Amino acid sequence: MVDFTFTEEQEMIRESVRDFARKKIEPIALKMEETHKIPDDVIEGMAEMGLIAPTVSSKYGGQDFDPVTAGIIAEELSRADPTGSIPVFYLVQASWGHVFNKYGTEEAKKEILPNVTKGKWFLGIATTESDAGSDVLGTKTTIQKVGDKYVVNGEKMYISGVREAYTRGGGHVTIAKQFPEKGAKGMTLFYLPLQSKGIIPQYVDDLGREGISTGGFTIDNVEIPSHYIIGQEGKGFYIVHEGYEYARGLIAVICAAAGLKSLERGENYLKQRKAFGMPLAKFEGLQFKLAEHYTKLSYLRWGAYNALWTYHQEILGKASRFEVSKAIAMSKMFAQEWACEAIDDVMQWQGAFGYTRECVDQVAWRAVRSFGWAEGAKEIMKVIVSRELLGKDYTAYK
Ligand SMILES: Cc1cc2nc3c(=O)[nH]c(=O)nc-3n(C[C@H](O)[C@H](O)[C@H](O)COP(=O)(O)OP(=O)(O)OC[C@H]3O[C@@H](n4cnc5c(N)ncnc54)[C@H](O)[C@@H]3O)c2cc1C
C-alpha cells in the first residue's frame, strides 16, 4: 500500500463522527469513570448515526462498511473518549458483527443483528476461560448436539460487555469444544444469549475502561437452537480468528489515536508550563521524547490502516488469509506498548499533577494498557509473525 489517502466518502464519515464525538462523547467521557456505564443517549445517538456494528450488511441495519472505514470511526471515538469504553463498545461489535454477518444463519441474523445495530442488544465475544486464554485449544466449555438443539456447559472469564448483554439484551459469539478428540477441528462457534436460563454472570474490578464491564459467566446446561451455530460445526477455531484479526486492526488504530491525543495534551502543557525561567517545550530532552513518540505513533497509525486495508483486500479476494494475519499481528504487536510509553511520558511532563486522578492521561493509560492482552496478547502477535516468516514447521505450538 502506497497511497494513504482516504476516499471522499470516508473523509465525510470521519467529519460527521468527529462532530458527533465532540458534541456527545467528549463532554461525558470522564463521567463514565464514576457511572460505570455508557449513557443510553450516547448509545442511541451512535445507533442513529449507524455507528454500531457498521460492518454488518444494510439488510440487517448495518452500513456495509469496509475495515478501513470501520477504522476511521474507531479512531475518532478513541480521540474523544480517553476512558476507552466507547471505543471498546464499538470495536467488539464491529468485529464480531462482521463475523456474524459472514457466517451466521439467515434466521439468526434477522433475529439478532437489527437489535445490535439499533443499540438495543450488545454483541460480544467469549473465548477466554479461567484456564485458557491465548491457548484457545485449552477451552474446557463443551457444546453437544441433543436432538434438534445444542446444550452448552462450562464457563467464560475476562469477557467484555457481560453486564451490557445480561441486562440490556444480546449475547456473545462463544467457542466450545464439540469433538474434543479432533483438536482445532473439533471446536464450534455459536451465539449465546446471556439472558438464557443457566447463565450466571460475575464481574471483575479491572483497572480502566470504566464505562464498559468486564466479567465472566458460568454456563449450566444452556440450550441453544441449531440456527445459533455460526459457520459449521468443527470450524469455530478458524472462524474465530477472522473476528480477532478484525478487532486487532481496530485496536491498533485506537491505541495510535489515544497516544496521539495524549501527545497533543502534552504539547500544550509543555508550551505553558515554565521551569528554570522558560517553557518546558524549550528543553531538548523533552522535545526529543515528543518527536520519538509522535514518529512511532504515526507509524503505528499507518501500519494499522495498512492492516485493515489488507483485511479489506482479502474480503475482495485480492489477499490471502496469511497476508492478513501477518499484517494485523504486526499492527497490534507494539500498539499498546508504544501508546502507553507516550502517555506515560505525558504524565511525567505534568510533574506531580500527572500522578493524580484529575490527570486525564492516567485514565487513557489505564484504558490502553488493557490492549496488551485484550483480543490477543502482544506476545501472541510475535508468535503469529514468526510463524508467517519461518513457516509452520518451526512453530512450537500446533
Ligand atoms: C480488559 C480485558 C478485556 C477482555 N475481553 C475479552 C473478551 O471480550 N472476550 C474474550 O474472549 N477474552 C477477553 N479478554 C481476554 C484476553 O483475550 C486474554 O487475556 C488473552 O487472550 C490472554 O489470555 P490469558 O489472560 O489467559 O493469558 P495466558 O494465555 O495465560 O498468557 C499469560 C501470559 O503468557 C504469555 N504467553 C502465552 N503463550 C505464550 C507463548 N506461546 N509465547 C510467549 N508468551 C506467551 C501471554 O502473552 C501472557 O502475557 C479480555 C482481557 C482483558 C484484559
The ligand as an ORCA input file, in Angstrom:
! r2SCAN-3c Opt
* xyz 0 1
  C      -9.842     -5.805     29.730
  C      -9.888     -7.127     29.031
  C     -10.995     -7.450     28.253
  C     -11.061     -8.703     27.630
  N     -12.158     -9.011     26.866
  C     -12.287    -10.254     26.342
  C     -13.453    -10.632     25.626
  O     -14.357     -9.820     25.406
  N     -13.566    -11.893     25.190
  C     -12.589    -12.834     25.392
  O     -12.768    -13.972     24.980
  N     -11.459    -12.503     26.063
  C     -11.286    -11.241     26.531
  N     -10.146    -10.898     27.218
  C      -9.160    -11.922     27.494
  C      -7.946    -11.845     26.565
  O      -8.289    -12.280     25.281
  C      -6.877    -12.727     27.211
  O      -6.433    -12.054     28.374
  C      -5.690    -13.019     26.298
  O      -6.071    -13.841     25.230
  C      -4.550    -13.716     27.073
  O      -5.041    -14.828     27.730
  P      -4.772    -15.028     29.308
  O      -5.164    -13.777     30.012
  O      -5.435    -16.279     29.724
  O      -3.229    -15.168     29.435
  P      -2.321    -16.505     29.061
  O      -2.767    -17.055     27.756
  O      -2.392    -17.389     30.257
  O      -0.945    -15.858     28.940
  C      -0.224    -15.331     30.055
  C       0.980    -14.576     29.527
  O       1.843    -15.505     28.833
  C       2.058    -15.072     27.506
  N       2.112    -16.209     26.586
  C       1.172    -17.176     26.411
  N       1.564    -18.028     25.451
  C       2.763    -17.587     25.001
  C       3.679    -18.040     24.017
  N       3.410    -19.103     23.265
  N       4.829    -17.352     23.830
  C       5.107    -16.254     24.571
  N       4.269    -15.770     25.512
  C       3.112    -16.421     25.721
  C       0.853    -14.208     27.186
  O       1.110    -13.323     26.135
  C       0.606    -13.510     28.512
  O       1.445    -12.394     28.640
  C     -10.018     -9.630     27.796
  C      -8.894     -9.287     28.555
  C      -8.829     -8.045     29.155
  C      -7.604     -7.698     29.958
*
